[in-house]
């Protein structure tokens, strides 16, 4: 149970930071997002592995770094944390925040960005947090947090910058319920990250086989 509670807490504060930082219009939300994730990764890494992202859990499952029995409970905890955070964020701001592609971005462009940067995140997590080659390192949180910050800076204006089905769906669902928002973009934040996770797991398996 402590693993699932840790996944809930980490995902909650990641999504709350995203909603408040992006929804309040501060100038550089990616730094706050990356810093929040880094802190939560160091907090929860020794307990749950600090996934806070269904795509990361999928990549670890496919690479045999997460037991099948834990996969569904991790997803439930992550989505529950995301929905709770999005609801509280909407209450604090007075309006919901939900990721969305840029106004002139096609669905294919947004999907490509979500896939590519989720691949980057998952391959970093697999290599710095699960590989025997990097076992015992103290930089895993920095690597993961800065990967998300870089992805948010570079890809956020294009795709909305979720790279995480919980980050995408939690706020979108709260927006749809509380402000009659659209669910039309929701698929981008599921399909893209899942594709990225699958590709990352295959690449990691190749890296491990060649070690």
C-alpha positions as CSV (number, residue, x, y, z in Angstrom):
1,X,0.0,0.0,0.0
2,X,2.9,2.4,0.8
3,X,4.0,2.2,-2.9
4,X,0.6,3.2,-4.2
5,X,0.2,6.0,-1.7
6,X,3.6,7.3,-2.7
7,X,2.6,7.2,-6.4
8,X,-0.6,9.1,-5.5
9,X,1.4,11.8,-3.6
10,X,4.1,12.2,-6.2
11,X,1.6,12.5,-9.1
12,X,-0.6,14.8,-7.0
13,X,2.1,17.4,-6.5
14,X,3.4,17.1,-10.0
15,X,-0.1,17.8,-11.5
16,X,-0.8,20.5,-8.9
17,X,2.4,22.3,-9.8
18,X,1.5,22.0,-13.5
19,X,-2.0,23.4,-13.0
20,X,-0.9,26.3,-10.8
21,X,2.3,27.1,-12.8
22,X,0.8,26.9,-16.3
23,X,-2.7,28.0,-15.3
24,X,-1.6,31.1,-13.5
25,X,0.4,32.3,-16.5
26,X,3.9,32.5,-14.9
27,X,6.6,33.1,-17.4
28,X,8.7,29.9,-17.1
29,X,6.4,27.0,-15.8
30,X,8.8,24.3,-17.1
31,X,11.3,25.1,-14.4
32,X,8.7,24.7,-11.7
33,X,7.4,21.5,-13.2
34,X,10.9,20.0,-13.6
35,X,11.9,21.0,-10.1
36,X,8.7,19.6,-8.6
37,X,9.2,16.3,-10.4
38,X,12.8,16.1,-9.3
39,X,11.9,16.6,-5.7
40,X,9.1,14.0,-5.8
41,X,11.4,11.5,-7.6
42,X,13.9,11.8,-4.7
43,X,11.1,11.5,-2.2
44,X,9.5,8.4,-3.7
45,X,12.3,6.7,-5.5
46,X,13.3,4.4,-2.7
47,X,9.6,3.5,-2.0
48,X,7.7,3.1,-5.3
49,X,10.3,3.8,-7.9
50,X,8.7,7.2,-8.4
51,X,6.9,6.7,-11.7
52,X,4.1,9.3,-11.3
53,X,3.3,8.5,-15.0
54,X,1.4,5.6,-16.5
55,X,3.7,5.7,-19.5
56,X,6.7,5.2,-17.3
57,X,5.0,2.4,-15.5
58,X,4.2,0.8,-18.9
59,X,7.8,1.1,-20.1
60,X,9.0,-0.5,-16.8
61,X,6.4,-3.3,-17.1
62,X,7.5,-4.1,-20.7
63,X,11.2,-4.1,-19.6
64,X,10.4,-6.3,-16.7
65,X,11.3,-3.7,-14.1
66,X,7.8,-3.5,-12.7
67,X,5.8,-6.6,-11.6
68,X,2.5,-7.2,-13.4
69,X,0.6,-7.2,-10.1
70,X,1.7,-3.6,-9.4
71,X,0.8,-2.2,-12.8
72,X,-2.9,-1.6,-12.4
73,X,-2.7,-0.3,-8.8
74,X,0.1,2.1,-9.9
75,X,-2.2,3.4,-12.7
76,X,-5.1,3.8,-10.3
77,X,-3.0,5.8,-7.8
78,X,-1.5,8.0,-10.6
79,X,-4.9,8.9,-12.1
80,X,-6.4,9.4,-8.7
81,X,-3.6,11.8,-7.8
82,X,-3.9,13.7,-11.0
83,X,-7.7,14.1,-10.8
84,X,-7.5,15.3,-7.2
85,X,-4.7,17.7,-8.0
86,X,-6.5,19.1,-11.0
87,X,-9.7,19.6,-9.0
88,X,-7.8,21.4,-6.2
89,X,-5.9,23.5,-8.7
90,X,-9.1,24.6,-10.4
91,X,-10.5,25.6,-7.0
92,X,-7.4,27.6,-6.1
93,X,-7.2,29.3,-9.5
94,X,-10.9,29.8,-9.9
95,X,-10.8,28.0,-13.2
96,X,-9.6,24.7,-14.5
97,X,-6.4,24.2,-16.5
98,X,-6.1,21.5,-19.2
99,X,-3.2,20.9,-21.7
100,X,-3.9,21.5,-25.4
101,X,-1.9,21.7,-28.6
102,X,-0.9,25.1,-29.9
103,X,-3.4,26.9,-32.1
104,X,-1.7,26.2,-35.4
105,X,-0.5,22.7,-34.5
106,X,-1.9,19.6,-36.3
107,X,-2.9,16.5,-34.5
108,X,0.0,14.6,-36.1
109,X,2.6,17.2,-35.0
110,X,1.2,17.1,-31.4
111,X,1.2,13.3,-31.4
112,X,4.8,13.2,-32.6
113,X,6.0,15.6,-29.9
114,X,4.2,13.6,-27.2
115,X,5.6,10.4,-28.5
116,X,9.2,11.6,-28.9
117,X,9.6,13.3,-25.5
118,X,7.8,10.5,-23.6
119,X,10.4,8.2,-25.3
120,X,13.1,10.5,-24.0
121,X,11.7,10.5,-20.5
122,X,11.2,6.8,-20.3
123,X,14.6,5.9,-21.7
124,X,16.2,8.2,-19.2
125,X,14.2,6.7,-16.3
126,X,15.1,3.2,-17.4
127,X,18.8,3.9,-17.7
128,X,19.3,6.1,-14.6
129,X,16.8,4.5,-12.2
130,X,16.6,0.8,-13.1
131,X,19.8,-0.3,-14.9
132,X,22.5,-2.1,-13.0
133,X,25.1,0.0,-14.8
134,X,23.9,3.1,-13.0
135,X,22.9,1.4,-9.7
136,X,23.5,3.6,-6.6
137,X,23.9,6.9,-8.5
138,X,22.7,10.1,-6.8
139,X,21.8,12.0,-10.0
140,X,18.7,10.1,-11.1
141,X,16.3,12.7,-9.8
142,X,18.2,15.5,-11.6
143,X,18.2,13.6,-14.9
144,X,14.5,12.9,-14.8
145,X,13.5,16.4,-13.7
146,X,15.6,18.1,-16.2
147,X,14.3,15.8,-19.0
148,X,10.8,16.9,-18.2
149,X,11.8,20.5,-18.0
150,X,13.5,20.4,-21.3
151,X,10.6,18.6,-22.9
152,X,8.2,21.2,-21.5
153,X,10.3,24.1,-22.8
154,X,10.7,22.6,-26.3
155,X,7.5,20.6,-26.8
156,X,5.0,22.3,-24.5
157,X,4.1,25.1,-27.0
158,X,3.5,22.4,-29.7
159,X,1.6,19.6,-28.0
160,X,0.6,21.0,-24.6
161,X,3.5,19.3,-23.0
162,X,1.9,16.4,-21.0
163,X,4.2,13.5,-21.8
164,X,2.1,11.6,-19.2
165,X,-1.4,10.2,-19.6
166,X,-2.3,11.2,-16.0
167,X,-1.1,14.8,-16.6
168,X,-3.2,14.9,-19.8
169,X,-6.3,13.1,-18.7
170,X,-6.7,14.3,-15.1
171,X,-6.9,18.0,-15.9
172,X,-8.9,17.4,-19.1
173,X,-11.5,15.4,-17.2
174,X,-11.8,18.0,-14.4
175,X,-12.1,20.7,-17.1
176,X,-14.8,18.8,-18.9
177,X,-16.9,18.2,-15.7
178,X,-16.4,21.6,-14.1
179,X,-16.3,24.0,-17.1
180,X,-17.8,21.9,-19.9
181,X,-14.4,21.6,-21.6
182,X,-13.7,19.4,-24.5
183,X,-12.4,15.8,-24.4
184,X,-11.2,16.1,-28.0
185,X,-7.5,16.3,-27.2
186,X,-7.5,13.5,-24.6
187,X,-6.4,10.8,-27.0
188,X,-3.2,12.6,-27.8
189,X,-2.0,12.3,-24.2
190,X,-2.7,8.6,-24.1
191,X,-1.7,7.4,-27.5
192,X,1.5,9.5,-27.8
193,X,3.0,8.7,-24.4
194,X,2.1,5.0,-24.7
195,X,3.9,4.8,-28.1
196,X,6.9,6.5,-26.6
197,X,6.9,4.1,-23.6
198,X,6.8,1.1,-25.9
199,X,9.6,2.4,-28.1
200,X,11.7,3.2,-25.0
201,X,11.3,-0.2,-23.5
202,X,12.4,-1.8,-26.8
203,X,15.5,0.5,-27.0
204,X,16.4,-0.1,-23.4
205,X,16.2,-3.9,-23.9
206,X,18.7,-3.4,-26.8
207,X,21.0,-1.3,-24.7
208,X,20.9,-3.9,-21.9
209,X,21.6,-6.7,-24.3
210,X,24.6,-4.9,-25.7
211,X,26.0,-4.1,-22.2
